[in-house]
Amino acid sequence: MNGRGQLIEAELQKQFGISRSPPREAFRSLGKKELVGTIPRKGTFVKRVTRRDIAENFPVRASLAAQEAGQKG
């Protein structure tokens, strides 16, 4: 990944010693979850998180944290 949030397939291949398929599958999966976006002939980029994204997900995280605390206690 570079400083602009771009995910670079070749860098991931080299870093992890893997073929082209795993990064491509990961990018596809993350795209379905709307965590990354692909711009043709430009690359795959991590999407920015907005305040709305945080607000929508905070109750879910709080609930999961409470459940986890209950299981440990």
C-alpha positions as CSV (number, residue, x, y, z in Angstrom):
1,M,0.0,0.0,0.0
2,N,1.3,3.4,-0.8
3,G,0.7,6.7,1.1
4,R,-2.5,7.4,-0.8
5,G,-4.2,4.3,0.4
6,Q,-3.6,2.4,-2.9
7,L,-3.3,-1.3,-2.6
8,I,-0.6,-2.6,-5.0
9,E,-1.0,-6.2,-6.0
10,A,2.7,-6.7,-7.0
11,E,3.9,-5.4,-3.6
12,L,1.6,-7.8,-1.7
13,Q,2.8,-10.7,-3.9
14,K,6.4,-9.8,-3.1
15,Q,5.9,-9.1,0.6
16,F,4.0,-12.4,1.3
17,G,5.6,-14.6,-1.4
18,I,2.2,-15.4,-3.0
19,S,0.7,-15.6,-6.5
20,R,-1.6,-13.1,-8.1
21,S,-4.8,-14.9,-7.1
22,P,-4.9,-14.2,-3.3
23,P,-4.6,-10.4,-3.6
24,R,-7.2,-10.3,-6.4
25,E,-9.6,-12.4,-4.4
26,A,-9.0,-10.3,-1.3
27,F,-9.6,-7.1,-3.3
28,R,-12.8,-8.5,-4.7
29,S,-14.0,-9.5,-1.2
30,L,-13.2,-6.1,0.3
31,G,-14.9,-4.5,-2.7
32,K,-18.1,-6.3,-2.0
33,K,-17.9,-5.0,1.6
34,E,-17.3,-1.5,0.2
35,L,-14.0,-1.2,2.0
36,V,-12.0,-0.7,-1.2
37,G,-12.8,0.7,-4.6
38,T,-11.2,-0.1,-7.9
39,I,-10.6,2.5,-10.6
40,P,-10.0,1.0,-14.0
41,R,-6.3,1.6,-15.1
42,K,-5.6,3.4,-11.8
43,G,-5.7,0.6,-9.2
44,T,-7.5,-0.4,-6.0
45,F,-7.8,2.1,-3.2
46,V,-8.9,1.9,0.5
47,K,-12.1,3.9,0.9
48,R,-12.2,6.7,3.4
49,V,-14.2,6.2,6.5
50,T,-16.7,8.9,7.2
51,R,-18.2,10.0,10.4
52,R,-21.5,8.4,9.3
53,D,-19.7,5.1,8.8
54,I,-18.3,5.3,12.3
55,A,-21.7,6.3,13.8
56,E,-23.4,3.4,12.0
57,N,-20.9,0.9,13.2
58,F,-20.3,2.1,16.8
59,P,-23.4,0.4,18.3
60,V,-22.5,-2.9,16.7
61,R,-18.9,-2.7,18.1
62,A,-20.2,-1.7,21.5
63,S,-22.6,-4.6,21.6
64,L,-19.9,-7.1,20.5
65,A,-17.6,-5.7,23.2
66,A,-20.3,-6.1,25.9
67,Q,-21.0,-9.7,24.8
68,E,-17.3,-10.5,24.8
69,A,-16.9,-9.0,28.3
70,G,-19.8,-11.1,29.5
71,Q,-18.2,-14.3,28.2
72,K,-14.9,-13.6,29.9
73,G,-16.4,-12.5,33.2
